[in-house]
Amino acid sequence: MKPTPLLFAGIFASFAAAWLGLIVASDTQIGNLQPQVDEENADVYPINVAGLAEQGRRVYIANGCNYCHTQLVREPHAGPDIAREWGTRRTVARDYIYESGAVIGFMRNGPDLANIGAPKAENSRRGYVNDPKWQYAHLYNPRATTPASNMPAYRYLFEKRKISGERSENALNLTEADGVEAGYEMVPNNDAKALVAYLLSLDRSHPLKEVKGAAPAPAAAAK
Amino acid sequence: MSVPSTVTRQSSGREVIPGELEQVERASIDASARVPVLTFYASAVFWLLVQTVLGVINAVKVQWPEFLDGCAWLTFGRLFPVQNSLMIYGWASLAGIGTALWILARLCRVALPKPAMLLTGTMLWNVALIAGSLEILAGNGRGLIYLEFPRYVFGLLFVAYSIVAVWGVILFFNRRPGHIYISAWYLIAALFWFPWLVGGTNLLLGSGLPGAAGVQGVMQAIVNAWFAQNVINLWLSAIGLGAIYYLVPKVVGRPIHSYHLASVGFWSFAIFSVWTGGQRLAGGPVPAWVITVGIVAAILMLIPVATVTANYFMTMKGKFNLVYHSPTIRFVFFGAVAYTLANLVLVAGSFRSLSNITQYTWFTVGSDYLFIYGFYSMVMFGAMYYIIPRLVGCEWLSASFIKLHFWGTAYGWGMTIAMLLLAGYSQGQMLANVHEVHATNAGADFMLSVSAALPFLRGRSIAQILLCVGQLFFALNFLLMLLRLGRPSGAQPTLFAPIHEGAKS
């Protein structure tokens, strides 16, 4: 064979082999997963978030939250994710069938958010809570709730406005020292509301058949 | 301008016998490449400066979150992806295309046809970069690493690329008969792999949001991880290796040590590198075999890496003093060492004992930067120091500027990479254990990992500032060359120190 056709055949074949063997093969395996349906009580998981939470996912990606926060729980032998109460079981492909791949994330400069919306267990060590007010206060100024945090402040997701009638439910607890004069209030805008709705929708604790030993987290498995 | 009067200008003996005809031919090739290649380089240097400044801002933001905060367009989560994308598609790709076309023209001994078309392609590419950066800043990024631009921007890049790369292929098919040199293998392979990689992944990913045509969630992550590793391997590394195989024999003045070894290296590179990527998702919600394949491929990559390294060192044998004299050789030496290191770090970071600690930390960023900056970008600088004098017809004005550029860059990137790897490791060390002292407070426990990385992230900010200074000297020197304010051609090429007789071949 002449060198040139051999060169081109090789360049083509090496790429095609990996494309088929890696991308097509894994897509065949996990590319068409369906939600798990429990026949008895018609319990479907996962369900596609809609409305405000779906908009919130866009806000999450638009502001690059996924660069510093992951949404994945590893098996206990790969890291103490479960001991940290980031989840009660490892997450698997089926958890993300309605998700963007981007939210799985790259770095853990901030805590994992795979289950940030899950109800807080009794005697939980979790610092953050699935309470919109805590989330708003944290987004507006992370250092107000977590002193040494290096998360950016998302003040642009809030707006100051004159209180008309009653103070709004979501208004932040800020005083004049924070730049909010009497008669004014700082409230989350639509993006912030959507983002918090999305965050609080994140709950991947539902049992899945393919995850064995999905027992509740051992509380404070301190080493 | 191609008078082979000095050691750096001597033919390696690989091309035809030096002679008058060859000089005329080279001059005509360089004349045809002058405007398009310099346009690629000028664009690349511009984006290099932009992403270097963004690098400083982002490095400072991580350790001092109040810096430039509270504004949507300047938030870390948007500036960081812009920096990443401009690093790959702005600086690295444009410098790579310019270098690849020039080397191919020289190797195929064909002048670049219709430079105006190439200019159109470059302009379209730059427009796409501006559009893509503004889209990310406006909140329309996809959040997929190295694929942050919206899909239509990749459409524009694809069109621009097609206009440009088609010339590389035309060059290759019109080449003068004879042996195809190893550099051309790498460059032609890169020119073919890149559009397939970018086109294929973008077709699979859709908008990156669920609902739109595109693969399901975890598949997106797999495609993204595979893309991220292979835009480094198949595109940047292939160009970088092609350039090393061209520059080293040229400057040293002898053919590469073993052609057979080079061929083994190329084919093992082509076969193994495509399978890497899965290790970026270690522990993630993906089938275990995807991760395992990535790890095995990363280990097998040590075969091509060993051949390239051995060939490089054997070719340089006895000539290492050129590192003190020749700017090209000094940058390429740094790059060649970094390439070996980068692959070793990748393999080490794939093993479970280390990946349990370093996965999902700054370590991954450091590992990528070791490839993109430590290896590839340094080789590109080496190539530019070699190629630009041949295009503009004068020599680099100031050896001191080149020195300042080298040390600013070597310290800047070297320290940035070391700091990121260490930051990732110490962050991961803290994350890998749940600490008794914070048994009641998971948040405080987590903050240990933040404070563990902090000293290193501060070190990185300082490194980034050094880097900025180095790049400014490079840009200034480059600008002087564009204005033809260099030293007259025909003089000795600009060296760090004069070469004594003993050093000549």
Interface residues (C-beta under 8 A of the other chain):
Chain A: P3 T4 L7 F8 G10 I11 F12 S14 F15 A17 A18 W19 G21 L22 I23 S26 D27 Q29 I30 G31 N32 L33 N48 R57 R58 V59 I61 A62 N63 G64 C65 N66 Y67 C68 T70 L72 R74 E75 A78 G79 P80 A83 R84 E85 R90 T91 V92 A93 D95 Y96 I97 Y98 E99 S100 G101 A102 V103 I104 G105 F106 M107 R108 N109 P111 S124 R125 R126 G127 Y128 P142 R143 T146 A148 S149 N150 M151 P152 A153 Y154 R155 Y156 A220 A221 A222 K223
Chain B: K61 V62 Q63 P65 E66 D69 G70 C71 A72 T75 F76 G77 R78 F80 P81 G139 N140 G141 R142 G143 L144 I145 I180 W185 I188 A189 F192 W193 W196 L197 G200 L204 L205 G208 L209 P210 V215 Q216 G217 V218 M219 Q220 A221 I222 V223 N224 W226 L234 W267 A270 I271 V274 W275 G277 G278 L281 A282 G283 G284 P285 V286 P287 V290 V293 R352 N356 Q359 Y360 T361 W362 T364 V365 Q427 L431 A432 N433 V434 H435 E436 H438 A439 T440 N441 A442 G443 A444 D445 F446 M447 S449 V450 S451 A453 L454
